[in-house]
Structures are given as C-alpha cells and as structure tokens.
C-alpha cells in the first residue's frame, strides 16, 4: 500500500494517479546490459573452464558474478526510484510524494491550488512525460520531474477545481 492510499481522508476518492515515466529506467537497463552481458559470458566461460578441469577459473567466476550483481543492483535502484514518486488527484486534494528514505510530500486542498505548471522537452512531448510544478496560495513551488502523463494530471486538477467553483457558486451554497 502506497503513501497516497495510506493518507486518504474521510470521504476522499482518488480520481487520477500517476508516477515517474518508464524512461527513467532506460539508462539503468542500458548500463545493466553493458555490465550484465559480459558478466554472464565470463561466468559461463569460467564454469565451462572448471568443468574441463583446466583450473584457475575461480577469479573469473567471481568477476563475472560481480558484474551480474552490479547489473541487478542498477535495475533494482532504478525500479525503486520509479516507485518512490506518487502523485494523485482526489475529489478534495492534490497529493504528491517523492522519496523512500527521506521524503518530500505535498498535500494541498483543491481550493488552495493556485497553479499547476507543466514543462515538457521535445522528448517529453514525444513520450508523454514532463515536469509538474504545483503552486499553492502562499506556498513555494515544488517541481516533480519526469512524471508520466503530465497534461492529463493537470487536466484532472483543473476539472476538479471547476467542480469546486461550480459548487461554491451554486444557489444555496454556503
């Protein structure tokens, strides 16, 4: 259960959820291939050399295993990084969390949202990711980079803000 699910208040419903885009893992997969494939080759070669009884293949096996471990660690760290960012729009708030050990959170009531800025590079537009900056009344802006579907996130917030304003302007509203 994620941070957002644990911090839902009474009567609150999650309407839209997003996280880091898959592109944040591309570099890790590339580096894992650079380390892992030779590591696998060295390990297999060392095992084959041992089965031939030619000896002295233990350092090669250790080196191959070490390269494979480095590759796995890179992928695990990238996956943890991607999982460490959560963003959601509810019928009452905008929530965002970044980090596993040290954490940055934004929990802003919809009525306090002043603006949401979306910045996208050319690649961001092509692959549908960008930086979302939420600014509340009297607060400092907090950017969240490489978020998947940033325009949809902003649209969902704006839609809920519109509903909130329409309820406030309706006859008999308090």
Secondary structure by P-SEA (a helix, b strand, c coil): ccccccccccccccccccccccccaaaaaaaaaaccaaaaaaaaaaaaaaaaccccaaaaaaaaaaaaaaaaaaaaaaaaaaacccccccccbbbbbbbccbbbbbbbccccccbbbbbbcaaaaaabbbbbbbbcccbbbbbbccccaaaaaaaaaaaaaaaaaaaaaccccc
